Amino acid sequence: MNDYPTPREKLRTGNFPYKFKITEDYVYADTGWTLDKAFESRWLRISQDGVVTVKANENGYAWDGCTPKKSLFNLWIIGVPDGHVDHRTMLPFTYHASLVHDALYQYLDTIPVTKDQVDRLFLKMLGDFKLRKLYYFFVKHFGGMGIEQKGL
């Protein structure tokens, strides 16, 4: 048995859809972070030089893109849009930014980086997405409310 930190307990009620799933680890190296100690958990790794790895493990890692979202009668998903498909990646504009942001927020109470650093990384990863500043505003002011960061 591993001594990994566990994800935050988050009570979700209703029908919250997962839209995306990775089946291979996703690595993002351009954080600019330097840590005193690496962070390792079942779903997330942050190296001392700031490389973030979202782990797919044996079942894949699923997330809902930009939140909030709700499923309407299991037919439609309503909520924050993930942007149209970027021709360079053939994925929605917010795909990788929302993946990394969701994984980091899942461990926000124990990771050795601040909420501000995580939110700024989200903004950076949104690249040339036209609504990036609006999305950043909302995660900065409304994301992770009530979470006490103990990993700092």
Accessible surface in RSA format (square Angstrom, percent):
REM  Atomic radii and reference values for relative SASA: ProtOr
REM  Chains: A
REM  Algorithm: Lee & Richards
REM  Probe-radius: 1.40
REM  Slices: 20
REM RES _ NUM      All-atoms   Total-Side   Main-Chain    Non-polar    All polar
REM                ABS   REL    ABS   REL    ABS   REL    ABS   REL    ABS   REL
RES MET A   1   236.02 122.2 148.28  98.1  87.74 208.9 126.47 107.5 109.55 145.1
RES ASN A   2    97.95  67.5  78.51  75.9  19.44  46.8  10.02  24.1  87.92  85.0
RES ASP A   3   149.46 104.7 113.17 112.6  36.29  85.8  43.08 101.4 106.37 106.1
RES TYR A   4    79.83  37.3  64.48  36.7  15.35  39.9  36.49  27.4  43.34  53.4
RES PRO A   5    41.73  30.4  27.81  25.3  13.92  50.6  39.62  32.7   2.11  13.1
RES THR A   6   104.76  74.5  94.73  96.0  10.03  23.9  66.57  89.4  38.20  57.7
RES PRO A   7    44.06  32.1  39.51  36.0   4.55  16.5  39.51  32.6   4.55  28.3
RES ARG A   8    59.16  24.8  41.68  21.2  17.48  41.6  19.40  26.5  39.76  24.1
RES GLU A   9   172.81  99.2 142.48 107.8  30.33  72.2  66.79 129.2 106.02  86.6
RES LYS A  10   137.87  67.3 110.80  68.0  27.07  64.5  65.49  58.9  72.39  77.1
RES LEU A  11   166.15  92.5 132.24  94.6  33.91  85.2 136.35  95.8  29.80  80.2
RES ARG A  12    89.06  37.4  61.33  31.3  27.73  66.0  37.63  51.4  51.43  31.2
RES THR A  13    96.58  68.7  89.30  90.5   7.28  17.4  61.12  82.1  35.47  53.6
RES GLY A  14    70.01  86.3   0.00   N/A  70.01  86.3  35.07  96.2  34.95  78.3
RES ASN A  15    73.37  50.6  63.61  61.5   9.76  23.5  28.59  68.8  44.78  43.3
RES PHE A  16    58.23  29.1  40.47  25.1  17.77  46.2  40.47  24.5  17.77  50.9
RES PRO A  17    19.04  13.9  10.77   9.8   8.27  30.1  18.38  15.2   0.67   4.2
RES TYR A  18   135.66  63.3 106.35  60.5  29.31  76.3  70.28  52.8  65.39  80.6
RES LYS A  19    83.45  40.7  49.31  30.3  34.13  81.3  26.89  24.2  56.56  60.2
RES PHE A  20    31.70  15.9  24.25  15.0   7.45  19.4  30.27  18.3   1.44   4.1
RES LYS A  21   117.99  57.6  94.11  57.7  23.88  56.8  45.00  40.5  72.98  77.7
RES ILE A  22    17.31   9.9  14.04  10.5   3.27   7.9  17.31  12.5   0.00   0.0
RES THR A  23   104.83  74.6  82.12  83.3  22.71  54.1  55.27  74.2  49.56  74.9
RES GLU A  24   138.90  79.7 129.73  98.1   9.17  21.8  47.54  92.0  91.35  74.6
RES ASP A  25    75.23  52.7  51.15  50.9  24.08  56.9  14.92  35.1  60.31  60.1
RES TYR A  26    47.25  22.1  45.21  25.7   2.05   5.3  33.26  25.0  14.00  17.3
RES VAL A  27    84.28  55.5  62.90  56.9  21.38  51.5  62.90  54.7  21.38  58.0
RES TYR A  28    36.99  17.3  35.85  20.4   1.13   3.0  28.87  21.7   8.12  10.0
RES ALA A  29    66.74  61.4  47.21  72.9  19.53  44.4  47.26  66.6  19.47  51.6
RES ASP A  30    83.91  58.8  79.51  79.1   4.41  10.4  27.44  64.6  56.47  56.3
RES THR A  31    13.82   9.8   0.04   0.0  13.78  32.8   0.00   0.0  13.82  20.9
RES GLY A  32    75.28  92.8   0.00   N/A  75.28  92.8  42.21 115.8  33.07  74.1
RES TRP A  33    20.20   8.1  14.14   6.8   6.06  14.2  10.35   5.5   9.85  16.0
RES THR A  34   123.56  87.9  94.30  95.6  29.26  69.7  65.64  88.2  57.91  87.5
RES LEU A  35    15.79   8.8   8.04   5.8   7.76  19.5  11.02   7.7   4.78  12.9
RES ASP A  36   147.22 103.1 119.18 118.6  28.04  66.3  39.15  92.2 108.07 107.8
RES LYS A  37   160.39  78.2 156.68  96.1   3.71   8.8 101.58  91.4  58.80  62.6
RES ALA A  38    51.48  47.3  36.89  56.9  14.58  33.2  37.00  52.1  14.48  38.3
RES PHE A  39    14.03   7.0  11.75   7.3   2.28   5.9  13.97   8.5   0.06   0.2
RES GLU A  40    64.89  37.3  56.96  43.1   7.93  18.9  37.50  72.5  27.39  22.4
RES SER A  41     0.00   0.0   0.00   0.0   0.00   0.0   0.00   0.0   0.00   0.0
RES ARG A  42    95.48  40.1  94.26  48.1   1.22   2.9  42.86  58.6  52.62  31.9
RES TRP A  43    39.48  15.8  39.48  19.1   0.00   0.0  25.35  13.5  14.13  22.9
RES LEU A  44     0.00   0.0   0.00   0.0   0.00   0.0   0.00   0.0   0.00   0.0
RES ARG A  45    89.08  37.4  89.08  45.4   0.00   0.0  27.29  37.3  61.79  37.4
RES ILE A  46     0.00   0.0   0.00   0.0   0.00   0.0   0.00   0.0   0.00   0.0
RES SER A  47    29.90  25.3  28.66  38.2   1.24   2.9  29.90  63.7   0.00   0.0
RES GLN A  48    97.49  54.5  94.19  68.8   3.30   7.8  23.54  50.1  73.95  56.1
RES ASP A  49   100.24  70.2  83.66  83.3  16.58  39.2  42.27  99.5  57.97  57.8
RES GLY A  50     0.00   0.0   0.00   N/A   0.00   0.0   0.00   0.0   0.00   0.0
RES VAL A  51    36.82  24.2  36.11  32.7   0.72   1.7  36.11  31.4   0.72   1.9
RES VAL A  52     0.19   0.1   0.00   0.0   0.19   0.5   0.00   0.0   0.19   0.5
RES THR A  53     7.44   5.3   7.44   7.5   0.00   0.0   1.88   2.5   5.56   8.4
RES VAL A  54     0.14   0.1   0.14   0.1   0.00   0.0   0.14   0.1   0.00   0.0
RES LYS A  55    14.48   7.1  14.48   8.9   0.00   0.0   9.19   8.3   5.29   5.6
RES ALA A  56     2.03   1.9   2.03   3.1   0.00   0.0   2.03   2.9   0.00   0.0
RES ASN A  57    54.31  37.5  23.16  22.4  31.15  75.0  15.54  37.4  38.77  37.5
RES GLU A  58   132.12  75.9  90.30  68.3  41.83  99.6  65.71 127.1  66.42  54.2
RES ASN A  59   100.75  69.5  89.39  86.4  11.37  27.4  30.38  73.1  70.38  68.0
RES GLY A  60    10.16  12.5   0.00   N/A  10.16  12.5   0.26   0.7   9.90  22.2
RES TYR A  61    15.56   7.3  14.63   8.3   0.93   2.4   9.54   7.2   6.02   7.4
RES ALA A  62    40.01  36.8  24.50  37.8  15.51  35.3  24.50  34.5  15.51  41.1
RES TRP A  63     4.40   1.8   3.33   1.6   1.07   2.5   4.40   2.3   0.00   0.0
RES ASP A  64     6.19   4.3   6.19   6.2   0.00   0.0   1.07   2.5   5.11   5.1
RES GLY A  65     0.28   0.3   0.00   N/A   0.28   0.3   0.00   0.0   0.28   0.6
RES CYS A  66    10.79   8.2   5.46   6.1   5.33  12.5   9.73  24.6   1.06   1.1
RES THR A  67    70.16  49.9  49.46  50.1  20.70  49.3  18.44  24.8  51.72  78.2
RES PRO A  68    95.48  69.6  93.32  85.1   2.16   7.9  95.32  78.7   0.16   1.0
RES LYS A  69     6.53   3.2   4.46   2.7   2.07   4.9   5.82   5.2   0.71   0.8
RES LYS A  70   107.32  52.4 107.14  65.7   0.18   0.4  78.60  70.8  28.72  30.6
RES SER A  71    23.35  19.7   7.51  10.0  15.84  36.5   2.36   5.0  20.99  29.4
RES LEU A  72    70.76  39.4  70.32  50.3   0.44   1.1  70.76  49.7   0.00   0.0
RES PHE A  73   160.32  80.2 128.34  79.5  31.97  83.2 142.83  86.6  17.49  50.1
RES ASN A  74   117.44  81.0  87.22  84.3  30.22  72.8  29.42  70.8  88.02  85.1
RES LEU A  75   125.86  70.1  93.53  66.9  32.33  81.3  98.02  68.8  27.84  74.9
RES TRP A  76   146.70  58.9 141.34  68.4   5.36  12.6 117.20  62.5  29.50  47.9
RES ILE A  77    78.26  44.5  47.70  35.5  30.56  73.7  47.70  34.4  30.56  82.9
RES ILE A  78    92.91  52.9  88.63  66.0   4.28  10.3  91.92  66.2   0.99   2.7
RES GLY A  79    50.23  61.9   0.00   N/A  50.23  61.9  22.55  61.9  27.68  62.0
RES VAL A  80    41.39  27.2  38.23  34.6   3.16   7.6  40.58  35.3   0.81   2.2
RES PRO A  81    89.86  65.5  80.21  73.1   9.65  35.1  89.86  74.2   0.00   0.0
RES ASP A  82     6.10   4.3   2.20   2.2   3.90   9.2   2.20   5.2   3.90   3.9
RES GLY A  83    27.06  33.4   0.00   N/A  27.06  33.4  13.78  37.8  13.28  29.7
RES HIS A  84   137.78  75.3 122.76  85.3  15.02  38.4 102.37 105.5  35.41  41.2
RES VAL A  85    73.79  48.6  62.20  56.3  11.59  27.9  62.20  54.0  11.59  31.4
RES ASP A  86    12.04   8.4  11.73  11.7   0.31   0.7   0.49   1.2  11.55  11.5
RES HIS A  87   147.28  80.5 129.07  89.7  18.21  46.6  93.94  96.8  53.34  62.1
RES ARG A  88   140.21  58.9 102.26  52.1  37.95  90.3  62.73  85.7  77.48  47.0
RES THR A  89    69.40  49.4  46.33  47.0  23.07  55.0  50.96  68.5  18.44  27.9
RES MET A  90   136.27  70.6 119.53  79.1  16.74  39.9 108.05  91.9  28.22  37.4
RES LEU A  91    53.65  29.9  53.55  38.3   0.11   0.3  53.65  37.7   0.00   0.0
RES PRO A  92    25.07  18.3  22.00  20.1   3.07  11.2  22.00  18.2   3.07  19.1
RES PHE A  93    42.49  21.3  27.54  17.1  14.94  38.9  29.17  17.7  13.32  38.1
RES THR A  94     0.05   0.0   0.05   0.0   0.00   0.0   0.00   0.0   0.05   0.1
RES TYR A  95    23.46  11.0  23.38  13.3   0.08   0.2   8.32   6.3  15.13  18.7
RES HIS A  96    52.83  28.9  51.33  35.7   1.50   3.8  24.70  25.5  28.13  32.7
RES ALA A  97     1.62   1.5   0.00   0.0   1.62   3.7   0.00   0.0   1.62   4.3
RES SER A  98     2.06   1.7   1.31   1.8   0.75   1.7   2.06   4.4   0.00   0.0
RES LEU A  99     0.03   0.0   0.03   0.0   0.00   0.0   0.03   0.0   0.00   0.0
RES VAL A 100     1.32   0.9   1.32   1.2   0.00   0.0   1.32   1.1   0.00   0.0
RES HIS A 101    14.06   7.7  12.38   8.6   1.68   4.3   5.68   5.9   8.38   9.7
RES ASP A 102    35.12  24.6  29.29  29.2   5.83  13.8  11.84  27.9  23.28  23.2
RES ALA A 103     0.00   0.0   0.00   0.0   0.00   0.0   0.00   0.0   0.00   0.0
RES LEU A 104     0.44   0.2   0.44   0.3   0.00   0.0   0.44   0.3   0.00   0.0
RES TYR A 105    22.45  10.5  22.45  12.8   0.00   0.0  22.45  16.9   0.00   0.0
RES GLN A 106    44.92  25.1  39.09  28.6   5.82  13.9  22.67  48.3  22.25  16.9
RES TYR A 107     0.05   0.0   0.05   0.0   0.00   0.0   0.00   0.0   0.05   0.1
RES LEU A 108     1.08   0.6   1.08   0.8   0.00   0.0   1.08   0.8   0.00   0.0
RES ASP A 109    21.18  14.8  21.18  21.1   0.00   0.0   2.97   7.0  18.21  18.2
RES THR A 110    43.58  31.0  35.72  36.2   7.87  18.7  35.83  48.1   7.75  11.7
RES ILE A 111     0.00   0.0   0.00   0.0   0.00   0.0   0.00   0.0   0.00   0.0
RES PRO A 112    39.10  28.5  25.43  23.2  13.67  49.7  25.54  21.1  13.56  84.3
RES VAL A 113     0.68   0.4   0.44   0.4   0.24   0.6   0.68   0.6   0.00   0.0
RES THR A 114    50.17  35.7  50.17  50.9   0.00   0.0  47.40  63.7   2.76   4.2
RES LYS A 115    47.05  23.0  46.72  28.7   0.33   0.8  43.90  39.5   3.15   3.4
RES ASP A 116    63.80  44.7  58.13  57.9   5.67  13.4  31.80  74.8  32.00  31.9
RES GLN A 117    64.42  36.0  61.69  45.1   2.72   6.5  22.66  48.2  41.76  31.7
RES VAL A 118     0.78   0.5   0.00   0.0   0.78   1.9   0.00   0.0   0.78   2.1
RES ASP A 119     0.90   0.6   0.90   0.9   0.00   0.0   0.09   0.2   0.81   0.8
RES ARG A 120   132.81  55.8 128.41  65.5   4.40  10.5  42.05  57.5  90.76  55.0
RES LEU A 121     6.77   3.8   2.93   2.1   3.84   9.7   6.00   4.2   0.77   2.1
RES PHE A 122     6.77   3.4   4.87   3.0   1.89   4.9   6.36   3.9   0.41   1.2
RES LEU A 123    45.76  25.5  43.78  31.3   1.98   5.0  43.78  30.7   1.98   5.3
RES LYS A 124    97.21  47.4  76.04  46.7  21.17  50.4  66.89  60.2  30.32  32.3
RES MET A 125    28.69  14.9   4.06   2.7  24.63  58.7   8.78   7.5  19.91  26.4
RES LEU A 126     3.45   1.9   0.00   0.0   3.45   8.7   0.14   0.1   3.31   8.9
RES GLY A 127    42.71  52.7   0.00   N/A  42.71  52.7  36.14  99.2   6.57  14.7
RES ASP A 128    73.68  51.6  64.70  64.4   8.98  21.2  37.95  89.3  35.73  35.6
RES PHE A 129    16.74   8.4  15.78   9.8   0.96   2.5  16.74  10.2   0.00   0.0
RES LYS A 130   181.15  88.4 156.36  95.9  24.79  59.0 109.10  98.2  72.05  76.7
RES LEU A 131    88.23  49.1  86.35  61.8   1.88   4.7  88.23  62.0   0.00   0.0
RES ARG A 132    75.15  31.6  75.15  38.3   0.00   0.0   3.71   5.1  71.44  43.3
RES LYS A 133   147.01  71.7 142.11  87.2   4.91  11.7  86.30  77.7  60.72  64.7
RES LEU A 134    90.10  50.2  83.80  60.0   6.31  15.9  87.65  61.6   2.45   6.6
RES TYR A 135    20.49   9.6  16.71   9.5   3.78   9.8  18.81  14.1   1.69   2.1
RES TYR A 136    27.61  12.9  27.61  15.7   0.00   0.0  26.39  19.8   1.21   1.5
RES PHE A 137    96.14  48.1  94.64  58.6   1.49   3.9  96.14  58.3   0.00   0.0
RES PHE A 138   101.35  50.7  99.69  61.7   1.66   4.3  99.96  60.6   1.39   4.0
RES VAL A 139    27.84  18.3  26.32  23.8   1.52   3.7  27.84  24.2   0.01   0.0
RES LYS A 140    85.84  41.9  74.39  45.6  11.45  27.3  31.63  28.5  54.21  57.7
RES HIS A 141    92.24  50.4  70.30  48.9  21.93  56.1  44.70  46.1  47.54  55.3
RES PHE A 142   113.15  56.6  99.98  61.9  13.18  34.3 100.12  60.7  13.03  37.3
RES GLY A 143    17.44  21.5   0.00   N/A  17.44  21.5  15.84  43.5   1.60   3.6
RES GLY A 144    18.56  22.9   0.00   N/A  18.56  22.9   5.37  14.7  13.19  29.5
RES MET A 145   141.45  73.3 109.03  72.2  32.43  77.2 101.62  86.4  39.83  52.8
RES GLY A 146    88.74 109.4   0.00   N/A  88.74 109.4  44.69 122.6  44.05  98.7
RES ILE A 147    40.31  22.9  13.05   9.7  27.26  65.7  17.11  12.3  23.20  62.9
RES GLU A 148   125.83  72.2 115.06  87.1  10.77  25.6  46.00  89.0  79.83  65.2
RES GLN A 149    44.35  24.8  21.47  15.7  22.87  54.5  11.93  25.4  32.42  24.6
RES LYS A 150   140.66  68.6 109.00  66.9  31.67  75.4  72.67  65.4  67.99  72.4
RES GLY A 151    27.67  34.1   0.00   N/A  27.67  34.1  13.71  37.6  13.96  31.3
RES LEU A 152   118.84  66.2  52.74  37.7  66.09 166.1  82.33  57.8  36.51  98.3
END  Absolute sums over single chains surface
CHAIN  1 A     9337.9       7358.9       1979.0       5499.4       3838.5
END  Absolute sums over all chains
TOTAL          9337.9       7358.9       1979.0       5499.4       3838.5
